[in-house]
Amino acid sequence: MPELSHRRRMLVLAICCMSLLIVSLDNTVLNVALPSMQQDLNASTSGLQWTIDAYTLVLASLLMLAGSTADRIGRKRVFMAGLVVFTIGSVLCSLAPNLEALIAFRMVQAVGGSMLNPVAMSIITNTFTDPRERARAIGVWGAVVGISMAAGPLVGGLLVDSVGWRSIFWINLPVGLAALLLTLRFVPESRAPHARRPDPVGQVLVIALFGSLTYAIIEAPSTPFGSIAPLAAVALAALVGLLLHEPRREEPLIDLRFFRSAPFSGATVIAISAFAALGGFLFLSTLYLQNVRGLTALEAGLWMLPMAVPTFLCAPLSGRLVGSRGPRLPLLIAGFAMTTSGVLFAAFEAETSDVTLFAGYVLFGVGFGFVNAPITNTAVSGMPRAQAGVAAAVASTSRQLGQTLGVAVVGAVLASGVGASAYREAFVSAARPGWWILAACGFAVLALGAVTNGRWARGTAERAARRLESAPVREVAVTADR
């Protein structure tokens, strides 16, 4: 395959980043609108959790299926279908008459979103074949998340205060349409030479695992244990089923041999931990700023800038550090900053003072800005190029699963702590266990970043790659679009 020109590679990166922008912008904008939606739709805390988790849960469940389908029937075709479905879902969300309909339409959005990011990331990781250039490209990809964090709360706050929460879904329309037209014009069709066959049993088990676990966590504070126990049993049975079923398939949905690589396993757990911290952080911060401090949506959006701006600035720097010095240093910085932020809120009630609130937001923004590039780079580095798309899809799934669990766990802890008490008076103390959970997530990033990126860990990655290359299994060959 001929090498793409630098200009063409940059164009491919820009188009891929547009798809990430509408997916990530949707979540950051939604968080600012939660209090308005709660009041207008008469939603409980668990109802608010579902408006977020219904989206991330479907996204996490379908990412690997969408990636393999794109390899089989055409990446451009699936990518464009994803843009269409996501845009239609956004229109439906803006018209939702009640909470139940909104949750259902968010799931439609997620079906479209699942067709975007795995295809885009596989294109990036194979278009930029030089390790340093690829790390920098992934850093730019991570910076788009920072852009969505910076723009989302401000744009969302302005729209909520001036027009209403339904208008937050309108911003997806022009971006989605532009991305669709650019894809139609500049992205040629491509397929994998040997696409993976569907794994319907594995896909059903993944959906059962993610869905039952999330539902059990969200509903636990308001549901008797006897009603939750069967869901926990389903999650456990689905996990055992995956561990037994996947190794027996010639072309599994999740190739468990990937996890013999310590860097890959570490990147997976780091992604879950970091994005669990992000989901919980945004959920607690939004509810506190508007429901406790009484700020408007726009004022709350402005208060989120101390977190969003460092994320935007640190993501490209992280990509350059990964390219020049490897992933360990960015992960150590990320883990330390996120842990310190969580401890500041949990132990010192940082939200009760403007100075400490500002410091906590800055620290979390720095940490999250540094964590994204090493996750993807570590997940795909050392893997055969034919496996890069699958490895990237697992990393993307881990991100969405982490955000789903973060909102579910932290929201459940908050709901249990508040109980029947006055919301404003009880919020800070009820949120403290949630902040400790976020601090623990940051520490997991710190510890795993140190342990899974040394000489021993690189050796496991090399051995895993050799096994994957020598195995007589027909693997997915992910080629860069020309």
C-alpha positions as CSV (number, residue, x, y, z in Angstrom):
1,M,0.0,0.0,0.0
2,P,1.5,3.4,-1.0
3,E,2.3,5.8,1.8
4,L,-0.1,8.7,2.0
5,S,1.1,12.2,1.7
6,H,1.4,14.4,4.8
7,R,-1.4,16.6,3.6
8,R,-3.7,13.6,3.0
9,R,-2.9,12.2,6.4
10,M,-3.8,15.5,8.1
11,L,-7.1,15.6,6.2
12,V,-7.9,12.0,7.3
13,L,-7.1,13.0,10.9
14,A,-9.3,16.1,10.7
15,I,-12.3,14.1,9.3
16,C,-11.8,11.4,12.0
17,C,-11.7,14.1,14.7
18,M,-15.0,15.6,13.6
19,S,-16.7,12.3,14.4
20,L,-15.1,12.2,17.8
21,L,-16.2,15.8,18.4
22,I,-19.9,15.2,17.9
23,V,-19.8,12.1,20.1
24,S,-17.8,13.6,23.0
25,L,-19.5,17.0,22.7
26,D,-22.9,15.4,23.2
27,N,-21.9,14.1,26.6
28,T,-20.3,17.3,27.9
29,V,-23.2,19.4,26.7
30,L,-25.7,17.0,28.3
31,N,-24.1,17.2,31.7
32,V,-24.7,21.0,31.9
33,A,-28.4,20.4,31.0
34,L,-29.0,17.7,33.6
35,P,-30.6,20.0,36.3
36,S,-32.9,21.6,33.7
37,M,-33.9,18.2,32.4
38,Q,-34.5,17.0,35.9
39,Q,-36.9,19.8,36.6
40,D,-38.7,19.7,33.3
41,L,-39.1,15.9,33.1
42,N,-39.5,15.4,36.8
43,A,-36.6,13.0,36.8
44,S,-35.0,11.3,39.8
45,T,-31.2,10.9,40.3
46,S,-31.3,7.5,38.8
47,G,-33.3,8.9,35.8
48,L,-30.5,11.4,35.2
49,Q,-28.0,8.6,35.4
50,W,-29.8,6.7,32.7
51,T,-29.8,9.7,30.3
52,I,-26.0,9.4,30.4
53,D,-25.6,5.6,30.9
54,A,-28.1,4.5,28.3
55,Y,-25.9,6.2,25.7
56,T,-22.5,5.0,27.0
57,L,-23.8,1.5,27.7
58,V,-25.0,0.9,24.2
59,L,-21.9,2.5,22.8
60,A,-19.6,0.2,24.8
61,S,-21.7,-2.9,23.9
62,L,-21.6,-2.3,20.1
63,L,-18.1,-0.8,19.5
64,M,-16.4,-4.0,18.6
65,L,-19.3,-5.3,16.6
66,A,-19.3,-2.0,14.6
67,G,-15.6,-2.2,14.0
68,S,-15.7,-5.8,12.7
69,T,-18.8,-5.0,10.6
70,A,-16.9,-2.0,9.0
71,D,-14.0,-4.3,8.1
72,R,-16.4,-6.7,6.5
73,I,-18.8,-4.5,4.5
74,G,-16.8,-1.3,4.2
75,R,-15.5,1.4,6.6
76,K,-16.8,4.3,4.6
77,R,-20.3,2.8,4.4
78,V,-20.5,2.1,8.1
79,F,-19.0,5.4,9.0
80,M,-21.6,7.3,7.0
81,A,-24.4,5.2,8.3
82,G,-23.2,6.1,11.8
83,L,-23.3,9.8,11.0
84,V,-26.8,9.5,9.7
85,V,-28.2,7.5,12.6
86,F,-26.4,9.7,15.2
87,T,-27.9,12.9,13.6
88,I,-31.4,11.4,13.4
89,G,-31.1,10.3,17.1
90,S,-30.1,13.9,18.0
91,V,-33.3,15.2,16.3
92,L,-35.4,12.7,18.2
93,C,-33.8,13.6,21.5
94,S,-34.7,17.2,21.0
95,L,-38.4,16.2,20.5
96,A,-38.6,13.7,23.4
97,P,-41.9,14.2,25.3
98,N,-40.8,12.4,28.5
99,L,-37.8,10.9,30.3
100,E,-38.4,7.4,29.0
101,A,-38.5,8.6,25.4
102,L,-35.4,10.6,25.9
103,I,-33.5,7.6,27.2
104,A,-34.7,5.5,24.2
105,F,-33.6,8.2,21.7
106,R,-30.2,8.4,23.5
107,M,-29.8,4.7,22.7
108,V,-30.5,5.5,19.1
109,Q,-27.8,8.1,19.2
110,A,-25.4,5.5,20.7
111,V,-26.1,3.0,17.9
112,G,-24.9,5.7,15.5
113,G,-21.9,6.7,17.7
114,S,-20.7,3.1,17.9
115,M,-20.2,3.2,14.1
116,L,-17.9,6.2,14.3
117,N,-15.0,6.1,16.7
118,P,-13.7,2.5,16.2
119,V,-13.5,3.0,12.4
120,A,-12.0,6.5,12.8
121,M,-9.4,5.2,15.3
122,S,-8.4,2.2,13.2
123,I,-7.8,4.6,10.3
124,I,-5.6,6.9,12.4
125,T,-3.5,4.1,13.9
126,N,-2.8,2.6,10.5
127,T,-2.5,5.9,8.5
128,F,0.2,7.2,10.9
129,T,2.6,4.2,10.9
130,D,5.6,6.0,12.4
131,P,5.4,5.6,16.2
132,R,6.2,9.2,17.0
133,E,3.8,10.6,14.3
134,R,1.1,8.2,15.4
135,A,1.5,9.2,19.1
136,R,1.2,12.9,18.1
137,A,-1.9,12.2,16.0
138,I,-3.5,10.4,18.9
139,G,-2.5,13.4,21.0
140,V,-4.5,15.6,18.6
141,W,-7.4,13.1,18.8
142,G,-7.2,13.5,22.6
143,A,-7.2,17.3,22.3
144,V,-10.6,17.0,20.6
145,V,-12.0,15.7,23.8
146,G,-10.5,18.8,25.5
147,I,-12.2,21.0,22.9
148,S,-15.5,19.3,23.6
149,M,-15.0,19.8,27.4
150,A,-14.2,23.5,26.9
151,A,-16.9,24.2,24.3
152,G,-19.6,21.9,25.6
153,P,-20.3,23.4,29.0
154,L,-20.2,27.0,27.6
155,V,-22.3,26.3,24.5
156,G,-24.6,24.0,26.4
157,G,-25.0,26.5,29.2
158,L,-25.8,29.3,26.8
159,L,-28.4,27.2,24.9
160,V,-30.0,25.9,28.1
161,D,-30.3,29.4,29.6
162,S,-31.5,31.1,26.4
163,V,-33.5,28.5,24.5
164,G,-33.9,25.4,26.7
165,W,-32.3,22.0,27.2
166,R,-33.8,20.6,24.0
167,S,-31.6,22.9,21.9
168,I,-28.4,21.1,23.1
169,F,-29.1,18.4,20.6
170,W,-29.4,20.8,17.7
171,I,-25.6,21.5,17.6
172,N,-25.0,17.9,16.4
173,L,-26.9,18.6,13.2
174,P,-24.4,21.0,11.4
175,V,-21.3,19.1,12.6
176,G,-22.8,15.8,11.6
177,L,-23.9,17.1,8.2
178,A,-20.4,18.6,7.5
179,A,-18.7,15.4,8.6
180,L,-21.0,13.4,6.3
181,L,-20.3,15.5,3.3
182,L,-16.5,15.5,3.9
183,T,-16.5,11.7,4.3
184,L,-18.5,11.4,1.1
185,R,-16.0,13.6,-0.8
186,F,-12.6,12.6,0.7
187,V,-12.7,9.2,2.3
188,P,-12.6,6.3,-0.2
189,E,-14.1,3.0,0.6
190,S,-12.0,0.2,2.1
191,R,-12.4,-3.2,3.5
192,A,-10.2,-5.7,5.4
193,P,-8.8,-8.4,3.1
194,H,-10.0,-11.1,5.6
195,A,-12.8,-9.6,7.7
196,R,-13.8,-11.3,10.9
197,R,-16.9,-13.4,11.0
198,P,-19.7,-12.3,13.3
199,D,-19.8,-13.7,16.8
200,P,-23.5,-13.4,17.8
201,V,-23.1,-15.4,21.1
202,G,-20.2,-13.2,22.2
203,Q,-22.1,-10.0,21.3
204,V,-25.1,-11.1,23.3
205,L,-22.9,-12.0,26.3
206,V,-21.2,-8.6,26.2
207,I,-24.6,-6.8,26.1
208,A,-25.9,-9.0,29.0
209,L,-22.8,-8.3,31.1
210,F,-22.7,-4.6,30.6
211,G,-26.5,-4.1,30.8
212,S,-27.2,-6.2,33.9
213,L,-24.2,-4.8,35.8
214,T,-25.1,-1.2,35.1
215,Y,-28.7,-1.6,35.9
216,A,-28.0,-3.3,39.2
217,I,-25.6,-0.5,40.3
218,I,-27.9,2.3,39.3
219,E,-31.1,0.9,40.8
220,A,-29.4,-0.5,43.9
221,P,-30.2,2.5,46.2
222,S,-33.9,2.4,45.5
223,T,-34.5,-1.3,44.9
224,P,-34.6,-4.2,47.4
225,F,-31.6,-6.6,47.3
226,G,-33.8,-9.5,46.2
227,S,-34.6,-7.7,43.0
228,I,-31.0,-6.8,42.3
229,A,-29.4,-10.2,43.0
230,P,-30.7,-11.8,39.8
231,L,-29.1,-9.1,37.8
232,A,-25.8,-9.5,39.5
233,A,-26.1,-13.3,38.8
234,V,-26.8,-12.6,35.1
235,A,-23.6,-10.3,34.9
236,L,-21.5,-13.0,36.6
237,A,-22.9,-15.8,34.3
238,A,-22.3,-13.6,31.2
239,L,-18.7,-13.0,32.3
240,V,-18.1,-16.7,32.8
241,G,-19.7,-17.4,29.5
242,L,-17.4,-15.0,27.7
243,L,-14.3,-16.5,29.3
244,L,-15.4,-20.0,28.2
245,H,-16.8,-19.2,24.8
246,E,-14.4,-16.7,23.3
247,P,-11.2,-18.9,23.4
248,R,-13.0,-21.6,21.5
249,R,-13.9,-19.5,18.5
250,E,-11.5,-19.2,15.6
251,E,-12.4,-15.5,15.3
252,P,-13.7,-14.3,18.6
253,L,-15.4,-10.9,19.3
254,I,-12.8,-10.4,22.1
255,D,-9.5,-12.1,21.5
256,L,-8.4,-12.9,25.1
257,R,-4.8,-13.4,23.9
258,F,-4.5,-9.7,23.8
259,F,-4.6,-9.6,27.6
260,R,-1.3,-11.6,27.8
261,S,0.3,-8.3,27.0
262,A,0.8,-6.4,30.3
263,P,0.8,-3.0,28.5
264,F,-2.5,-3.8,26.8
265,S,-4.1,-5.1,30.0
266,G,-2.9,-2.1,31.9
267,A,-4.2,0.3,29.2
268,T,-7.6,-1.4,29.4
269,V,-7.9,-1.0,33.2
270,I,-6.4,2.5,33.0
271,A,-9.0,3.5,30.4
272,I,-11.8,2.1,32.6
273,S,-10.4,3.9,35.7
274,A,-9.8,7.2,34.0
275,F,-13.1,7.5,32.3
276,A,-15.0,6.3,35.4
277,A,-13.3,9.2,37.1
278,L,-14.4,11.5,34.3
279,G,-18.0,10.3,34.3
280,G,-18.3,10.6,38.1
281,F,-16.5,14.0,38.2
282,L,-18.8,15.6,35.6
283,F,-21.9,14.1,37.3
284,L,-21.1,15.4,40.8
285,S,-19.8,18.8,39.6
286,T,-22.8,19.6,37.5
287,L,-25.3,18.7,40.2
288,Y,-23.3,20.6,42.8
289,L,-22.8,23.8,40.8
290,Q,-26.4,24.1,39.8
291,N,-28.5,22.4,42.4
292,V,-26.4,23.3,45.5
293,R,-24.7,26.6,44.6
294,G,-27.7,27.7,42.5
295,L,-25.7,28.7,39.5
296,T,-27.3,29.0,36.0
297,A,-26.3,26.5,33.3
298,L,-24.0,29.1,31.7
299,E,-22.4,30.0,35.0
300,A,-21.8,26.3,35.7
301,G,-20.3,26.0,32.2
302,L,-17.8,28.8,33.0
303,W,-16.9,27.1,36.2
304,M,-16.0,23.9,34.2
305,L,-13.4,25.8,32.2
306,P,-10.6,25.4,34.8
307,M,-10.9,21.6,34.1
308,A,-11.6,21.8,30.3
309,V,-8.7,24.2,29.3
310,P,-5.9,22.1,30.9
311,T,-7.4,19.0,29.2
312,F,-7.2,20.7,25.9
313,L,-3.7,22.0,26.4
314,C,-2.2,18.9,27.9
315,A,-3.5,16.3,25.4
316,P,-1.1,17.3,22.5
317,L,1.8,17.6,25.0
318,S,1.0,14.1,26.2
319,G,1.1,12.8,22.7
320,R,4.5,14.3,22.1
321,L,5.8,12.8,25.4
322,V,4.5,9.4,24.4
323,G,6.2,9.7,21.1
324,S,9.6,10.8,22.6
325,R,9.7,9.2,26.0
326,G,7.0,6.5,26.1
327,P,3.7,6.3,27.9
328,R,5.0,5.9,31.5
329,L,5.7,9.6,32.3
330,P,2.3,10.9,31.0
331,L,0.5,8.2,32.9
332,L,2.4,9.0,36.2
333,I,1.5,12.7,35.7
334,A,-2.1,11.8,35.0
335,G,-2.5,9.5,37.9
336,F,-0.9,11.8,40.4
337,A,-3.0,14.8,39.3
338,M,-6.3,12.9,39.3
339,T,-5.6,11.3,42.7
340,T,-4.7,14.7,44.2
341,S,-7.9,16.2,42.8
342,G,-10.0,13.4,44.2
343,V,-8.4,13.7,47.7
344,L,-8.8,17.4,47.7
345,F,-12.6,17.0,47.3
346,A,-12.9,13.9,49.5
347,A,-10.7,15.0,52.5
348,F,-10.9,18.8,52.4
349,E,-14.3,19.5,50.8
350,A,-12.8,21.5,48.0
351,E,-16.2,22.4,46.6
352,T,-17.0,24.6,49.6
353,S,-14.3,27.2,48.7
354,D,-13.8,28.9,45.4
355,V,-10.0,28.6,45.6
356,T,-9.9,24.9,46.4
357,L,-12.7,24.2,43.9
358,F,-10.7,25.9,41.2
359,A,-7.5,24.0,42.1
360,G,-9.4,20.7,42.1
361,Y,-10.8,21.3,38.7
362,V,-7.4,22.3,37.3
363,L,-5.7,19.2,38.7
364,F,-8.3,16.9,37.2
365,G,-8.1,18.7,33.9
366,V,-4.3,18.2,33.8
367,G,-4.6,14.6,34.7
368,F,-7.3,13.8,32.2
369,G,-5.4,15.7,29.5
370,F,-2.4,13.5,30.0
371,V,-4.1,10.1,30.2
372,N,-5.8,9.7,26.8
373,A,-2.9,9.5,24.4
374,P,-1.0,6.8,26.3
375,I,-4.1,4.7,26.6
376,T,-4.6,4.3,22.9
377,N,-0.9,4.2,22.0
378,T,-0.2,1.6,24.6
379,A,-3.2,-0.5,23.5
380,V,-2.1,-0.7,19.8
381,S,1.7,-0.5,20.3
382,G,3.5,-3.9,19.9
383,M,0.4,-5.5,18.4
384,P,0.6,-6.7,14.7
385,R,-0.7,-4.0,12.4
386,A,-3.5,-6.4,11.4
387,Q,-4.7,-6.3,15.0
388,A,-4.5,-2.5,15.6
389,G,-8.2,-1.9,14.8
390,V,-9.4,-4.6,17.2
391,A,-7.0,-3.4,19.9
392,A,-8.2,0.2,19.4
393,A,-11.8,-1.0,19.6
394,V,-11.2,-2.7,23.0
395,A,-9.6,0.5,24.2
396,S,-12.6,2.5,23.1
397,T,-15.0,0.0,24.7
398,S,-13.0,0.3,27.9
399,R,-13.4,4.1,27.9
400,Q,-17.2,3.9,27.4
401,L,-17.5,1.1,30.0
402,G,-15.5,3.2,32.5
403,Q,-17.7,6.3,32.0
404,T,-20.8,4.1,32.3
405,L,-19.6,2.6,35.6
406,G,-18.4,5.9,36.9
407,V,-21.8,7.6,36.6
408,A,-23.6,4.4,37.8
409,V,-21.4,3.9,40.9
410,V,-21.0,7.6,41.9
411,G,-24.6,8.4,41.2
412,A,-25.7,5.4,43.3
413,V,-23.5,6.4,46.2
414,L,-24.8,10.0,46.0
415,A,-28.5,8.9,45.9
416,S,-27.9,6.6,48.9
417,G,-26.2,9.3,50.9
418,V,-28.8,12.0,50.2
419,G,-31.7,9.7,51.0
420,A,-34.7,11.6,52.3
421,S,-32.5,14.5,53.6
422,A,-32.7,18.1,52.3
423,Y,-30.7,17.9,49.0
424,R,-28.6,21.1,49.4
425,E,-27.6,20.4,53.0
426,A,-26.8,16.7,52.5
427,F,-25.0,16.9,49.1
428,V,-21.4,17.6,50.3
429,S,-21.3,14.9,52.9
430,A,-23.2,12.5,50.6
431,A,-20.8,13.1,47.7
432,R,-17.6,12.5,49.9
433,P,-17.6,8.7,49.3
434,G,-18.0,9.4,45.5
435,W,-14.9,11.6,45.6
436,W,-12.9,8.9,47.4
437,I,-13.9,6.5,44.6
438,L,-12.6,9.0,42.0
439,A,-9.4,9.3,44.0
440,A,-9.0,5.6,43.9
441,C,-9.5,5.6,40.2
442,G,-6.7,8.2,39.9
443,F,-4.4,6.0,42.0
444,A,-5.1,3.0,39.8
445,V,-3.9,5.1,36.8
446,L,-0.8,6.0,38.7
447,A,0.0,2.5,39.9
448,L,-0.7,0.7,36.6
449,G,1.1,3.3,34.6
450,A,4.2,2.6,36.6
451,V,3.9,-1.2,36.6
452,T,2.7,-2.0,33.1
453,N,5.1,0.1,31.1
454,G,8.5,-1.2,32.2
455,R,11.0,-3.7,30.7
456,W,9.1,-6.7,32.0
457,A,5.8,-5.4,30.6
458,R,7.3,-4.7,27.1
459,G,8.6,-8.3,27.1
460,T,5.0,-9.6,27.6
461,A,3.8,-7.4,24.8
462,E,6.5,-8.8,22.4
463,R,5.6,-12.4,23.3
464,A,1.9,-11.7,22.9
465,A,2.5,-10.1,19.5
466,R,4.6,-13.1,18.3
467,R,1.8,-15.5,19.4
468,L,-0.8,-13.5,17.5
469,E,1.4,-13.3,14.3
470,S,2.2,-17.0,14.3
471,A,-1.3,-18.2,15.2
472,P,-3.2,-19.9,12.3
473,V,-6.2,-17.7,12.9
474,R,-7.5,-15.4,10.2
475,E,-7.1,-12.0,11.8
476,V,-8.5,-8.7,10.8
477,A,-6.2,-6.7,8.5
478,V,-6.9,-3.0,9.1
479,T,-5.6,-1.0,6.2
480,A,-5.3,2.8,6.0
481,D,-7.8,4.3,3.6
482,R,-6.3,5.7,0.4
